[in-house]
Amino acid sequence: MFALNMNNNLERLINSIKHEANLLVDEINKKKIITYNEIKQTVFEGKKQEIIEITNKRKEQLLSEYKIKKSKIKLNFKRDLCQHKNEVLNKIKNTIKSKLTNTLSDELIKETYDSIDDHSKYTLFCNFKFINEVKNYFKEINIKELPNNLIGGLILIRNDGKVIIDNSYLNRFNIFIEKYLTDQIFQ
């Protein structure tokens, strides 16, 4: 009986040790799961933060690239538009210049004639083609050829060198361009 009692005591002791061991294993497993979840959360938060930083950097980079491309497109458009405007203006200018070079109106001659009193005090410049026509109005005035770069028209200068009337077509043309052919015409 003593042996039976001893076996029972030993079994109880073994069961008690097993039970305590199982409790310790459960506690270790719980701690292991908690530690695993904490480590997992820390790693997840770190990776999440890393992904957010990478995403933000990429977003900034893409936004910067977008702004640069947008600026280049606008700049190219403005350059092309400006080039087109200049081509149109140059065609207009060349057409006007070619027409003006071959014309001199009686009204312009009369207006210049009426603006002076003593013709002997002046020199008149006009296009070579129209010297004879101008001489019909200005019989006593000194008449010289107008330089080709002034296109045509009339320039009246006093003998002391002061310009009295600049009705050269180039001058009138430039005034017209400044007054009417600004950027507003294309807007």
C-alpha positions as a Python dict, from the first residue, in 0.01 Angstrom:
ca = {
    (1, 'M'): (0, 0, 0),
    (2, 'F'): (284, 215, 71),
    (3, 'A'): (400, 155, -282),
    (4, 'L'): (58, 235, -417),
    (5, 'N'): (45, 549, -218),
    (6, 'M'): (386, 642, -339),
    (7, 'N'): (283, 580, -697),
    (8, 'N'): (-23, 799, -649),
    (9, 'N'): (185, 1070, -493),
    (10, 'L'): (436, 1044, -773),
    (11, 'E'): (161, 1058, -1032),
    (12, 'R'): (9, 1358, -863),
    (13, 'L'): (347, 1522, -846),
    (14, 'I'): (407, 1444, -1213),
    (15, 'N'): (61, 1569, -1305),
    (16, 'S'): (118, 1880, -1098),
    (17, 'I'): (454, 1938, -1270),
    (18, 'K'): (292, 1872, -1610),
    (19, 'H'): (14, 2113, -1526),
    (20, 'E'): (261, 2382, -1414),
    (21, 'A'): (471, 2311, -1725),
    (22, 'N'): (162, 2346, -1944),
    (23, 'L'): (75, 2673, -1770),
    (24, 'L'): (432, 2794, -1826),
    (25, 'V'): (419, 2683, -2192),
    (26, 'D'): (86, 2865, -2235),
    (27, 'E'): (228, 3175, -2069),
    (28, 'I'): (542, 3154, -2287),
    (29, 'N'): (324, 3108, -2597),
    (30, 'K'): (113, 3411, -2500),
    (31, 'K'): (428, 3617, -2442),
    (32, 'K'): (570, 3485, -2770),
    (33, 'I'): (252, 3590, -2955),
    (34, 'I'): (252, 3932, -2785),
    (35, 'T'): (624, 3981, -2864),
    (36, 'Y'): (568, 3858, -3221),
    (37, 'N'): (277, 4101, -3267),
    (38, 'E'): (481, 4388, -3117),
    (39, 'I'): (776, 4312, -3346),
    (40, 'K'): (540, 4267, -3641),
    (41, 'Q'): (369, 4599, -3559),
    (42, 'T'): (707, 4777, -3525),
    (43, 'V'): (829, 4632, -3855),
    (44, 'F'): (495, 4708, -4020),
    (45, 'E'): (498, 5068, -3893),
    (46, 'G'): (858, 5108, -4010),
    (47, 'K'): (780, 4967, -4353),
    (48, 'K'): (460, 5168, -4368),
    (49, 'Q'): (654, 5487, -4287),
    (50, 'E'): (920, 5393, -4543),
    (51, 'I'): (653, 5334, -4808),
    (52, 'I'): (485, 5667, -4721),
    (53, 'E'): (819, 5849, -4753),
    (54, 'I'): (900, 5677, -5084),
    (55, 'T'): (548, 5752, -5210),
    (56, 'N'): (571, 6119, -5105),
    (57, 'K'): (914, 6156, -5269),
    (58, 'R'): (784, 5996, -5588),
    (59, 'K'): (474, 6215, -5579),
    (60, 'E'): (693, 6527, -5541),
    (61, 'Q'): (919, 6408, -5821),
    (62, 'L'): (623, 6345, -6052),
    (63, 'L'): (470, 6681, -5964),
    (64, 'S'): (801, 6854, -6036),
    (65, 'E'): (833, 6670, -6369),
    (66, 'Y'): (474, 6764, -6453),
    (67, 'K'): (538, 7132, -6377),
    (68, 'I'): (856, 7130, -6586),
    (69, 'K'): (678, 6962, -6880),
    (70, 'K'): (383, 7200, -6848),
    (71, 'S'): (619, 7500, -6846),
    (72, 'K'): (805, 7367, -7150),
    (73, 'I'): (478, 7313, -7337),
    (74, 'K'): (360, 7665, -7251),
    (75, 'L'): (698, 7811, -7348),
    (76, 'N'): (702, 7621, -7679),
    (77, 'F'): (344, 7729, -7750),
    (78, 'K'): (424, 8094, -7675),
    (79, 'R'): (740, 8073, -7887),
    (80, 'D'): (550, 7917, -8178),
    (81, 'L'): (267, 8168, -8143),
    (82, 'C'): (515, 8456, -8133),
    (83, 'Q'): (696, 8316, -8436),
    (84, 'H'): (367, 8284, -8623),
    (85, 'K'): (268, 8641, -8528),
    (86, 'N'): (604, 8767, -8652),
    (87, 'E'): (562, 8579, -8980),
    (88, 'V'): (217, 8733, -9029),
    (89, 'L'): (346, 9080, -8939),
    (90, 'N'): (644, 9042, -9171),
    (91, 'K'): (414, 8942, -9458),
    (92, 'I'): (196, 9245, -9386),
    (93, 'K'): (500, 9473, -9361),
    (94, 'N'): (654, 9341, -9683),
    (95, 'T'): (325, 9376, -9872),
    (96, 'I'): (277, 9732, -9749),
    (97, 'K'): (639, 9827, -9821),
    (98, 'S'): (624, 9693, -10176),
    (99, 'K'): (300, 9882, -10244),
    (100, 'L'): (425, 10205, -10084),
    (101, 'T'): (752, 10204, -10277),
    (102, 'N'): (558, 10242, -10600),
    (103, 'T'): (312, 10511, -10492),
    (104, 'L'): (312, 10879, -10404),
    (105, 'S'): (-20, 11048, -10350),
    (106, 'D'): (-107, 11395, -10478),
    (107, 'E'): (-262, 11459, -10137),
    (108, 'L'): (73, 11400, -9963),
    (109, 'I'): (250, 11631, -10209),
    (110, 'K'): (-16, 11902, -10166),
    (111, 'E'): (-11, 11869, -9785),
    (112, 'T'): (368, 11913, -9782),
    (113, 'Y'): (348, 12204, -10029),
    (114, 'D'): (88, 12388, -9821),
    (115, 'S'): (291, 12352, -9501),
    (116, 'I'): (575, 12584, -9611),
    (117, 'D'): (592, 12942, -9729),
    (118, 'D'): (935, 13029, -9875),
    (119, 'H'): (1036, 12729, -10086),
    (120, 'S'): (1392, 12850, -10134),
    (121, 'K'): (1473, 12779, -9765),
    (122, 'Y'): (1406, 12403, -9793),
    (123, 'T'): (1529, 12081, -9947),
    (124, 'L'): (1276, 11811, -10034),
    (125, 'F'): (1362, 11441, -10049),
    (126, 'C'): (1149, 11199, -10250),
    (127, 'N'): (1176, 10868, -10433),
    (128, 'F'): (1368, 10897, -10762),
    (129, 'K'): (1066, 10772, -10960),
    (130, 'F'): (859, 11072, -10849),
    (131, 'I'): (1107, 11359, -10879),
    (132, 'N'): (942, 11496, -11197),
    (133, 'E'): (595, 11470, -11044),
    (134, 'V'): (713, 11655, -10731),
    (135, 'K'): (884, 11925, -10942),
    (136, 'N'): (542, 12013, -11087),
    (137, 'Y'): (438, 12131, -10739),
    (138, 'F'): (772, 12257, -10604),
    (139, 'K'): (929, 12462, -10878),
    (140, 'E'): (1171, 12667, -10663),
    (141, 'I'): (1271, 12405, -10408),
    (142, 'N'): (1588, 12194, -10406),
    (143, 'I'): (1479, 11830, -10466),
    (144, 'K'): (1699, 11531, -10383),
    (145, 'E'): (1656, 11155, -10395),
    (146, 'L'): (1522, 10987, -10082),
    (147, 'P'): (1736, 10696, -9955),
    (148, 'N'): (1588, 10356, -10051),
    (149, 'N'): (1562, 10238, -9691),
    (150, 'L'): (1293, 10501, -9627),
    (151, 'I'): (1066, 10324, -9881),
    (152, 'G'): (914, 10641, -10027),
    (153, 'G'): (714, 10947, -9932),
    (154, 'L'): (849, 11298, -9869),
    (155, 'I'): (1089, 11453, -9619),
    (156, 'L'): (1117, 11830, -9596),
    (157, 'I'): (1433, 11972, -9440),
    (158, 'R'): (1526, 12334, -9382),
    (159, 'N'): (1858, 12441, -9529),
    (160, 'D'): (2000, 12460, -9173),
    (161, 'G'): (1941, 12080, -9145),
    (162, 'K'): (1631, 12076, -8924),
    (163, 'V'): (1367, 11824, -9031),
    (164, 'I'): (1037, 12005, -9072),
    (165, 'I'): (817, 11728, -9209),
    (166, 'D'): (895, 11358, -9212),
    (167, 'N'): (628, 11205, -9432),
    (168, 'S'): (851, 10918, -9535),
    (169, 'Y'): (657, 10599, -9570),
    (170, 'L'): (895, 10426, -9332),
    (171, 'N'): (815, 10679, -9058),
    (172, 'R'): (441, 10657, -9125),
    (173, 'F'): (466, 10280, -9142),
    (174, 'N'): (647, 10261, -8806),
    (175, 'I'): (387, 10487, -8645),
    (176, 'F'): (114, 10264, -8787),
    (177, 'I'): (285, 9950, -8655),
    (178, 'E'): (328, 10101, -8307),
    (179, 'K'): (-27, 10229, -8294),
    (180, 'Y'): (-226, 9947, -8451),
    (181, 'L'): (-22, 9629, -8475),
    (182, 'T'): (48, 9560, -8110),
    (183, 'D'): (4, 9224, -7942),
    (184, 'Q'): (-357, 9321, -7868),
    (185, 'I'): (-448, 9264, -8231),
    (186, 'F'): (-378, 8892, -8189),
    (187, 'Q'): (-555, 8841, -7858),
}
